[in-house]
Amino acid sequence: MMALVTVALGRLSQAFLLLLAMSLIGFIGIHSVGNPVFNVVNIETATPEDIRLATIALGLDQPIWRQYLVFIGNVVAGNFGTSYIYHQPAFTLMISKLPATLELACVAMLVAAPLGTALGLIAGRRPGTLFDRAVLKASVSALSIPSFWLAMMLILVGAILTGWFPSGGRGATAAFAGQEWSLITRSGAWHLALPALTLAIPNIALIARLSRSGTIEVENLDFTRFCRAKGLSPRRILLRHTLPNISMPIVTIIGLQFGAMLAFAVVVESIFSWPGVGKLLIDSIQLLDRPVVMATLTFIAVAFVVLNALVDLFHAVLDPRVRLSSQR
């Protein structure tokens, strides 16, 4: 138990420093892009006095270091400010877009994790076969394709040439647990298919390659040969012995890639007009809506840190070597 507490405290201190560094970099970056005052006032009719008063009202007349300290103080109090454009609390606005992004990322990972693991297990079980070579070539191609090009090709094939799927939007939604979800309606599920597939394909390839290499390594170990010598079936060896031994790196990559989906779904959400956190971030950067940008960036950083911490703690629970190394 003490070892787990030590691991947790170490991860929390690292997480705090990472979030602090992220907030500083993001704050300086968004404040160097432009002046949001010109998006708040009517530039055609505004006088210099109007611009000056708007600058003071937004707190932009202060030095950037003072603005940053005010921002940190507000964040500690749970306040990210009010959106310049939407006139809503920035954090509330970001949270309202979160279910769409979570739904997209969860569906994509629910497709990618089992399919990628299954492909890697089968390919690693029979290395050098036609299926193994096909999986390797397909995975290299999937990892090499830029996400925006893959999204446009899926739109071209799935929406324009065949007309099977809609090219954008979220479709009809239904309320569940106080939020609107697309997956529980036929129209929404159809709108979800192409963006989820865009996120899933590279992750299928990554998980397949990882599970394939792990399977090849485990299949050549002594205990696997002993299982074959005992007369166990290949299927039993694969599912009862090989899969548990390669599960640790697979769980790690699933956790990390899920965080990456939340952070880097920006391109996919923009192309498919999916109303999630990523599209909100792009729109807010274009409109110089600084409170919304900082709220969104903070959420993404926290999501990465939390998922990494959960993966580390999961390792510490399952692998005694992690706990021992932390104690040392």
Secondary structure, DSSP 8 states (H G I E B T S, - for coil): -HHHHHHHHHHHHHHHHHHHHHHHHHHHHHHTT--THHHHS-TTT--HHHHHHHHHHTTTTS-HHHHHHHHHHHHHTT---B-TTT-SBHHHHHHHHHHHHHHHHHHHHHHHHHHHHHHHHHHHHSTTSHHHHHHHHHHHHHHHS-HHHHHHHHHIIIIIIS--S-SSS----EEETTEEESTTSHHHHHHHHHHHHHHHHHHHHHHHHHHHHHHHHHHTSHHHHHHHHTT--HHHHIIIIIHHHHHHHHHHHHHHHHHHHHHHTHHHHHHTT--SHHHHHHHHHHTT-HHHHHHHHHHHHHHHHHHHHHHHHHHHHH-HHHHHHHH-
